[in-house]
Amino acid sequence: MKRLLLVEDDPTLGLTLKERLTNEGYFVQWASNSADARKTFSESGWDLAIFDVGLPDGSGFDLAKEWKSKVPFLFVTALSDAQHRLQGFDLGAEEYIHKPFHL
Protein backbone atom coordinates (compact mmCIF):
# COMPACT_ATOMS: atom_id res chain seq x y z
CA MET A 1 0.00 0.00 0.00
CA LYS A 2 1.39 3.39 -1.01
CA ARG A 3 1.93 5.82 1.86
CA LEU A 4 0.91 9.46 1.38
CA LEU A 5 1.65 12.35 3.71
CA LEU A 6 -1.00 15.04 3.33
CA VAL A 7 -0.14 18.48 4.73
CA GLU A 8 -3.29 20.62 4.64
CA ASP A 9 -4.50 23.15 7.22
CA ASP A 10 -8.12 23.35 6.07
CA PRO A 11 -10.00 20.74 8.13
CA THR A 12 -12.78 20.19 5.59
CA LEU A 13 -10.44 19.70 2.65
CA GLY A 14 -7.97 17.67 4.71
CA LEU A 15 -10.64 15.25 5.88
CA THR A 16 -12.17 14.98 2.41
CA LEU A 17 -8.82 14.30 0.72
CA LYS A 18 -7.84 11.78 3.37
CA GLU A 19 -11.14 9.90 3.00
CA ARG A 20 -11.08 9.93 -0.80
CA LEU A 21 -7.45 8.82 -1.07
CA THR A 22 -7.97 6.12 1.56
CA ASN A 23 -10.97 4.85 -0.43
CA GLU A 24 -8.66 4.63 -3.46
CA GLY A 25 -6.39 2.25 -1.53
CA TYR A 26 -3.72 4.57 -0.15
CA PHE A 27 -2.54 4.88 3.44
CA VAL A 28 -2.88 8.59 4.23
CA GLN A 29 -1.49 10.43 7.23
CA TRP A 30 -2.82 13.96 7.54
CA ALA A 31 -0.90 16.79 9.22
CA SER A 32 -2.49 20.22 9.58
CA ASN A 33 0.69 22.25 10.07
CA SER A 34 4.43 22.22 9.38
CA ALA A 35 5.43 21.09 12.87
CA ASP A 36 3.15 18.04 12.79
CA ALA A 37 4.26 17.27 9.24
CA ARG A 38 7.93 17.26 10.30
CA LYS A 39 7.19 14.89 13.21
CA THR A 40 5.15 12.59 11.02
CA PHE A 41 7.67 12.61 8.17
CA SER A 42 10.44 11.46 10.47
CA GLU A 43 8.44 8.40 11.61
CA SER A 44 8.38 6.37 8.40
CA GLY A 45 9.12 6.32 4.69
CA TRP A 46 6.61 8.01 2.41
CA ASP A 47 5.82 7.44 -1.25
CA LEU A 48 4.41 10.92 -1.86
CA ALA A 49 3.89 14.19 0.03
CA ILE A 50 1.00 16.50 -0.80
CA PHE A 51 1.59 20.06 0.40
CA ASP A 52 -0.66 23.04 0.83
CA VAL A 53 1.56 26.11 0.41
CA GLY A 54 -0.05 28.37 3.02
CA LEU A 55 0.23 26.74 6.44
CA PRO A 56 -0.36 28.40 9.83
CA ASP A 57 3.24 27.88 10.95
CA GLY A 58 5.19 27.95 7.72
CA SER A 59 5.05 27.13 4.04
CA GLY A 60 4.68 24.01 1.98
CA PHE A 61 7.49 25.44 -0.14
CA ASP A 62 9.80 25.24 2.88
CA LEU A 63 8.82 21.61 3.52
CA ALA A 64 9.46 20.81 -0.13
CA LYS A 65 12.94 22.35 0.10
CA GLU A 66 13.70 20.15 3.11
CA TRP A 67 12.34 16.90 1.67
CA LYS A 68 12.78 17.18 -2.09
CA SER A 69 15.58 14.64 -2.24
CA LYS A 70 13.68 12.21 0.02
CA VAL A 71 10.17 11.98 -1.43
CA PRO A 72 8.24 13.04 -4.55
CA PHE A 73 5.73 15.78 -3.83
CA LEU A 74 2.98 17.91 -5.27
CA PHE A 75 1.22 21.08 -4.22
CA VAL A 76 -2.51 21.63 -3.73
CA THR A 77 -2.98 25.33 -3.08
CA ALA A 78 -5.05 28.44 -3.67
CA LEU A 79 -1.89 30.29 -4.79
CA SER A 80 -2.30 29.89 -8.52
CA ASP A 81 -0.44 32.82 -10.06
CA ALA A 82 2.40 32.12 -12.45
CA GLN A 83 5.10 33.08 -9.94
CA HIS A 84 3.92 30.55 -7.33
CA ARG A 85 3.41 27.80 -9.91
CA LEU A 86 6.91 28.39 -11.26
CA GLN A 87 8.34 28.34 -7.74
CA GLY A 88 6.59 25.02 -7.05
CA PHE A 89 7.89 23.40 -10.22
CA ASP A 90 11.39 24.86 -9.67
CA LEU A 91 11.41 23.07 -6.31
CA GLY A 92 10.73 19.81 -8.14
CA ALA A 93 6.98 19.34 -7.75
CA GLU A 94 5.41 16.55 -9.76
CA GLU A 95 2.25 18.64 -10.07
CA TYR A 96 0.79 21.96 -8.90
CA ILE A 97 -2.98 21.78 -8.41
CA HIS A 98 -5.00 24.94 -7.93
CA LYS A 99 -7.81 25.08 -5.38
CA PRO A 100 -10.68 24.72 -5.81
CA PHE A 101 -10.48 21.57 -7.90
CA HIS A 102 -12.77 18.70 -8.79
CA LEU A 103 -11.92 15.41 -7.12
C-alpha positions as CSV (number, residue, x, y, z in Angstrom):
1,M,0.0,0.0,0.0
2,K,1.4,3.4,-1.0
3,R,1.9,5.8,1.9
4,L,0.9,9.5,1.4
5,L,1.6,12.3,3.7
6,L,-1.0,15.0,3.3
7,V,-0.1,18.5,4.7
8,E,-3.3,20.6,4.6
9,D,-4.5,23.2,7.2
10,D,-8.1,23.4,6.1
11,P,-10.0,20.7,8.1
12,T,-12.8,20.2,5.6
13,L,-10.4,19.7,2.7
14,G,-8.0,17.7,4.7
15,L,-10.6,15.2,5.9
16,T,-12.2,15.0,2.4
17,L,-8.8,14.3,0.7
18,K,-7.8,11.8,3.4
19,E,-11.1,9.9,3.0
20,R,-11.1,9.9,-0.8
21,L,-7.4,8.8,-1.1
22,T,-8.0,6.1,1.6
23,N,-11.0,4.8,-0.4
24,E,-8.7,4.6,-3.5
25,G,-6.4,2.3,-1.5
26,Y,-3.7,4.6,-0.2
27,F,-2.5,4.9,3.4
28,V,-2.9,8.6,4.2
29,Q,-1.5,10.4,7.2
30,W,-2.8,14.0,7.5
31,A,-0.9,16.8,9.2
32,S,-2.5,20.2,9.6
33,N,0.7,22.3,10.1
34,S,4.4,22.2,9.4
35,A,5.4,21.1,12.9
36,D,3.1,18.0,12.8
37,A,4.3,17.3,9.2
38,R,7.9,17.3,10.3
39,K,7.2,14.9,13.2
40,T,5.2,12.6,11.0
41,F,7.7,12.6,8.2
42,S,10.4,11.5,10.5
43,E,8.4,8.4,11.6
44,S,8.4,6.4,8.4
45,G,9.1,6.3,4.7
46,W,6.6,8.0,2.4
47,D,5.8,7.4,-1.3
48,L,4.4,10.9,-1.9
49,A,3.9,14.2,0.0
50,I,1.0,16.5,-0.8
51,F,1.6,20.1,0.4
52,D,-0.7,23.0,0.8
53,V,1.6,26.1,0.4
54,G,0.0,28.4,3.0
55,L,0.2,26.7,6.4
56,P,-0.4,28.4,9.8
57,D,3.2,27.9,10.9
58,G,5.2,27.9,7.7
59,S,5.0,27.1,4.0
60,G,4.7,24.0,2.0
61,F,7.5,25.4,-0.1
62,D,9.8,25.2,2.9
63,L,8.8,21.6,3.5
64,A,9.5,20.8,-0.1
65,K,12.9,22.4,0.1
66,E,13.7,20.1,3.1
67,W,12.3,16.9,1.7
68,K,12.8,17.2,-2.1
69,S,15.6,14.6,-2.2
70,K,13.7,12.2,0.0
71,V,10.2,12.0,-1.4
72,P,8.2,13.0,-4.6
73,F,5.7,15.8,-3.8
74,L,3.0,17.9,-5.3
75,F,1.2,21.1,-4.2
76,V,-2.5,21.6,-3.7
77,T,-3.0,25.3,-3.1
78,A,-5.1,28.4,-3.7
79,L,-1.9,30.3,-4.8
80,S,-2.3,29.9,-8.5
81,D,-0.4,32.8,-10.1
82,A,2.4,32.1,-12.5
83,Q,5.1,33.1,-9.9
84,H,3.9,30.6,-7.3
85,R,3.4,27.8,-9.9
86,L,6.9,28.4,-11.3
87,Q,8.3,28.3,-7.7
88,G,6.6,25.0,-7.1
89,F,7.9,23.4,-10.2
90,D,11.4,24.9,-9.7
91,L,11.4,23.1,-6.3
92,G,10.7,19.8,-8.1
93,A,7.0,19.3,-7.7
94,E,5.4,16.5,-9.8
95,E,2.2,18.6,-10.1
96,Y,0.8,22.0,-8.9
97,I,-3.0,21.8,-8.4
98,H,-5.0,24.9,-7.9
99,K,-7.8,25.1,-5.4
100,P,-10.7,24.7,-5.8
101,F,-10.5,21.6,-7.9
102,H,-12.8,18.7,-8.8
103,L,-11.9,15.4,-7.1
